[in-house]
Amino acid sequence: ALEPILRETYGVILYQEQVLRIAHEVAGFTLGEADTLRRAMSKHHLSHEMGRLREQFIAGAQATSGLDETIAGQVWDLMAAFAGYGFPKAHAAGYAALAYRMAFLKTHYPAEFMAARLAVWGGYYSPRVYMSEARRLGLIIHPPHINHSNEAFTLEQPNSLWIGLGQVRDLTHTTIKAIIAHRPFTSLQDFLARAQPQYVEAVNLVKAGALGGLGNPKAMLDWLEQSQWHGRHSGQMGLALGVTSVWPEPGVHERAAWEREVLGLLVSMHPLQLVADELARHNITRSDQLPQCSGQQVTLAGVRLSAHRFSTKEQGSMLLADMEDEAGVYQVLWSGAALKRYKELLSQREPVLVRGRVRADRQGQIVVAGYEIAPIQVPGQLLEAHPRWRA
């Protein structure tokens, strides 16, 4: 009874149209009743309504196709299992074609592909996930720069991606147009004289690293403050830029604070670099070492990129978290008491230590079964708060 309907998908109920045909041809539903069934399944309607439709389906399959009650119930269960992932055929075909094209472009033109994704700040995942993937593909991510960046992400062959000027906080479209029209710039004063940014725009560009290579950032910020530069037509161009040698370069924590302030994310460093001294006190396993650690208990450092929650009959609610360290991306599976205990920590995106056991999942992919997770907030705090984590 099902073979003519499921032949093209090898016996698997894949499209919503197949549900309509099964209900109509096998169980004798009218087309209107079949569509009601499809909508009820796809929207997970209340159990009492599904119970009523199940009884109607089993009775109809017995009367229309001569199926016994057990077989009719099995067919219903197949359709119910479909409900969580089914699409209309046109939707599935269009999505598949688009996915194939994107996979082709990512494989053969990775730099151009990632530049295009990041030009619209990614999509389903946060921009940080796409930036991590770009680095995994061998691309170099640079902060925005007045001599290199356009408004959106800019690809500079062969493998350099510059964050767009449009990402800099408080930078107006008018100033972005002026920057692109008048570059290259050779110094802060050259930039101020020809691009004429407002004071807050100039400060934010310096903090974002957009004047990298043109002088010491701290000296530039001091000059902007001391000269009382107010922007367009301010006439404050008489002061010479202070001697840069007296200014130390900003440290990693200061640069991180600036980038978070004006860009909303870290670009020139990985978040784990901010806690490097603390991590050095632990026996940390890198993500690229996990394939050699099967069955072993390990401690990893990382930042959460994304997470997917699901349930199984055997273990109940579970969470699969994509984590990133400086060596790459790895996955940690949380379940049972550990998932309940660390629910709040698992929703954060700050650096953490994870302890778990390495194993392979059903597809042979390496995954870490998580036992414990601890925050790395400020150097020196973690060991006092979590003495059991001593190296």
Solvent accessible surface area in square Angstrom, and as a share of the most:
residue,aa,sasa,rsa
1,A,82,0.63
2,L,38,0.19
3,E,101,0.45
4,P,72,0.45
5,I,7,0.03
6,L,7,0.03
7,R,150,0.55
8,E,104,0.47
9,T,13,0.08
10,Y,199,0.76
11,G,49,0.47
12,V,77,0.44
13,I,9,0.05
14,L,73,0.36
15,Y,33,0.13
16,Q,21,0.09
17,E,70,0.31
18,Q,7,0.03
19,V,0,0.00
20,L,45,0.22
21,R,99,0.36
22,I,0,0.00
23,A,0,0.00
24,H,76,0.34
25,E,79,0.35
26,V,3,0.02
27,A,3,0.03
28,G,44,0.42
29,F,4,0.02
30,T,79,0.46
31,L,120,0.60
32,G,51,0.49
33,E,68,0.30
34,A,0,0.00
35,D,46,0.24
36,T,43,0.25
37,L,0,0.00
38,R,50,0.18
39,R,97,0.35
40,A,1,0.01
41,M,3,0.01
42,S,39,0.25
43,K,139,0.59
44,H,130,0.58
45,H,68,0.31
46,L,124,0.62
47,S,97,0.62
48,H,132,0.59
49,E,44,0.20
50,M,38,0.17
51,G,32,0.31
52,R,127,0.46
53,L,5,0.03
54,R,92,0.34
55,E,126,0.56
56,Q,62,0.28
57,F,0,0.00
58,I,16,0.08
59,A,58,0.45
60,G,14,0.14
61,A,0,0.00
62,Q,76,0.34
63,A,91,0.70
64,T,73,0.42
65,S,43,0.28
66,G,63,0.61
67,L,36,0.18
68,D,83,0.43
69,E,111,0.50
70,T,91,0.53
71,I,76,0.39
72,A,0,0.00
73,G,7,0.07
74,Q,97,0.43
75,V,8,0.05
76,W,12,0.04
77,D,80,0.41
78,L,94,0.47
79,M,0,0.00
80,A,43,0.33
81,A,73,0.57
82,F,5,0.02
83,A,15,0.11
84,G,62,0.59
85,Y,109,0.41
86,G,15,0.14
87,F,95,0.40
88,P,53,0.33
89,K,83,0.35
90,A,83,0.64
91,H,90,0.40
92,A,27,0.21
93,A,61,0.48
94,G,43,0.42
95,Y,143,0.55
96,A,59,0.46
97,A,42,0.32
98,L,98,0.49
99,A,46,0.35
100,Y,159,0.61
101,R,154,0.56
102,M,65,0.29
103,A,57,0.44
104,F,96,0.40
105,L,82,0.41
106,K,63,0.27
107,T,98,0.57
108,H,107,0.48
109,Y,111,0.42
110,P,42,0.26
111,A,8,0.06
112,E,75,0.34
113,F,27,0.11
114,M,2,0.01
115,A,11,0.08
116,A,63,0.48
117,R,58,0.21
118,L,0,0.00
119,A,37,0.29
120,V,104,0.60
121,W,68,0.24
122,G,2,0.02
123,G,52,0.50
124,Y,194,0.74
125,Y,91,0.35
126,S,36,0.23
127,P,41,0.26
128,R,37,0.13
129,V,24,0.14
130,Y,32,0.12
131,M,0,0.00
132,S,6,0.04
133,E,38,0.17
134,A,0,0.00
135,R,85,0.31
136,R,143,0.52
137,L,57,0.28
138,G,46,0.44
139,L,12,0.06
140,I,87,0.44
141,I,13,0.07
142,H,44,0.20
143,P,28,0.18
144,P,0,0.00
145,H,16,0.07
146,I,0,0.00
147,N,37,0.19
148,H,64,0.29
149,S,0,0.00
150,N,62,0.32
151,E,74,0.33
152,A,43,0.34
153,F,16,0.07
154,T,21,0.12
155,L,46,0.23
156,E,70,0.31
157,Q,115,0.51
158,P,106,0.67
159,N,51,0.26
160,S,18,0.12
161,L,0,0.00
162,W,28,0.10
163,I,0,0.00
164,G,3,0.03
165,L,0,0.00
166,G,43,0.42
167,Q,52,0.23
168,V,5,0.03
169,R,133,0.48
170,D,79,0.41
171,L,19,0.09
172,T,65,0.38
173,H,106,0.47
174,T,89,0.52
175,T,0,0.00
176,I,3,0.02
177,K,121,0.51
178,A,21,0.16
179,I,0,0.00
180,I,69,0.35
181,A,78,0.61
182,H,82,0.36
183,R,57,0.21
184,P,101,0.64
185,F,4,0.02
186,T,105,0.61
187,S,37,0.24
188,L,0,0.00
189,Q,47,0.21
190,D,32,0.17
191,F,0,0.00
192,L,0,0.00
193,A,50,0.39
194,R,94,0.34
195,A,3,0.02
196,Q,45,0.20
197,P,0,0.00
198,Q,69,0.30
199,Y,82,0.31
200,V,71,0.41
201,E,2,0.01
202,A,1,0.00
203,V,21,0.12
204,N,9,0.04
205,L,0,0.00
206,V,6,0.03
207,K,40,0.17
208,A,1,0.01
209,G,32,0.31
210,A,0,0.00
211,L,6,0.03
212,G,39,0.38
213,G,82,0.79
214,L,35,0.17
215,G,33,0.32
216,N,9,0.04
217,P,30,0.19
218,K,44,0.19
219,A,2,0.02
220,M,2,0.01
221,L,31,0.15
222,D,45,0.23
223,W,11,0.04
224,L,0,0.00
225,E,111,0.50
226,Q,117,0.52
227,S,4,0.03
228,Q,117,0.52
229,W,2,0.01
230,H,121,0.54
231,G,0,0.00
232,R,75,0.27
233,H,173,0.77
234,S,30,0.20
235,G,68,0.66
236,Q,68,0.30
237,M,65,0.29
238,G,80,0.76
239,L,95,0.47
240,A,84,0.65
241,L,47,0.23
242,G,39,0.38
243,V,106,0.61
244,T,56,0.33
245,S,98,0.63
246,V,111,0.64
247,W,84,0.29
248,P,86,0.54
249,E,121,0.54
250,P,12,0.08
251,G,41,0.40
252,V,44,0.25
253,H,100,0.45
254,E,61,0.27
255,R,81,0.30
256,A,3,0.02
257,A,59,0.45
258,W,28,0.10
259,E,7,0.03
260,R,107,0.39
261,E,77,0.34
262,V,2,0.01
263,L,4,0.02
264,G,61,0.58
265,L,26,0.13
266,L,7,0.03
267,V,3,0.02
268,S,52,0.34
269,M,10,0.04
270,H,24,0.11
271,P,8,0.05
272,L,5,0.03
273,Q,73,0.32
274,L,18,0.09
275,V,6,0.04
276,A,52,0.41
277,D,112,0.58
278,E,2,0.01
279,L,24,0.12
280,A,87,0.67
281,R,112,0.41
282,H,18,0.08
283,N,127,0.65
284,I,48,0.24
285,T,19,0.11
286,R,121,0.44
287,S,11,0.07
288,D,76,0.39
289,Q,64,0.29
290,L,6,0.03
291,P,78,0.49
292,Q,133,0.59
293,C,18,0.11
294,S,74,0.47
295,G,45,0.43
296,Q,94,0.42
297,Q,94,0.42
298,V,10,0.06
299,T,16,0.09
300,L,0,0.00
301,A,2,0.02
302,G,0,0.00
303,V,2,0.01
304,R,35,0.13
305,L,6,0.03
306,S,15,0.10
307,A,44,0.34
308,H,112,0.50
309,R,123,0.45
310,F,65,0.27
311,S,87,0.56
312,T,49,0.29
313,K,205,0.87
314,E,141,0.63
315,Q,110,0.49
316,G,32,0.31
317,S,52,0.34
318,M,7,0.03
319,L,14,0.07
320,L,45,0.22
321,A,0,0.00
322,D,36,0.19
323,M,6,0.02
324,E,10,0.05
325,D,11,0.06
326,E,110,0.49
327,A,43,0.33
328,G,23,0.22
329,V,64,0.37
330,Y,10,0.04
331,Q,59,0.26
332,V,0,0.00
333,L,24,0.12
334,W,1,0.00
335,S,29,0.19
336,G,39,0.37
337,A,84,0.65
338,A,19,0.14
339,L,11,0.05
340,K,166,0.70
341,R,167,0.61
342,Y,17,0.07
343,K,134,0.57
344,E,133,0.60
345,L,33,0.16
346,L,11,0.05
347,S,72,0.47
348,Q,70,0.31
349,R,113,0.41
350,E,93,0.42
351,P,10,0.06
352,V,7,0.04
353,L,0,0.00
354,V,1,0.00
355,R,48,0.18
356,G,0,0.00
357,R,100,0.36
358,V,0,0.00
359,R,96,0.35
360,A,55,0.43
361,D,47,0.24
362,R,227,0.83
363,Q,142,0.63
364,G,50,0.48
365,Q,110,0.49
366,I,57,0.29
367,V,5,0.03
368,V,0,0.00
369,A,23,0.18
370,G,8,0.08
371,Y,90,0.34
372,E,28,0.12
373,I,4,0.02
374,A,0,0.00
375,P,28,0.18
376,I,4,0.02
377,Q,126,0.56
378,V,80,0.46
379,P,63,0.39
380,G,28,0.27
381,Q,91,0.40
382,L,3,0.02
383,L,6,0.03
384,E,123,0.55
385,A,68,0.53
386,H,35,0.15
387,P,78,0.49
388,R,112,0.41
389,W,2,0.01
390,R,147,0.54
391,A,95,0.74
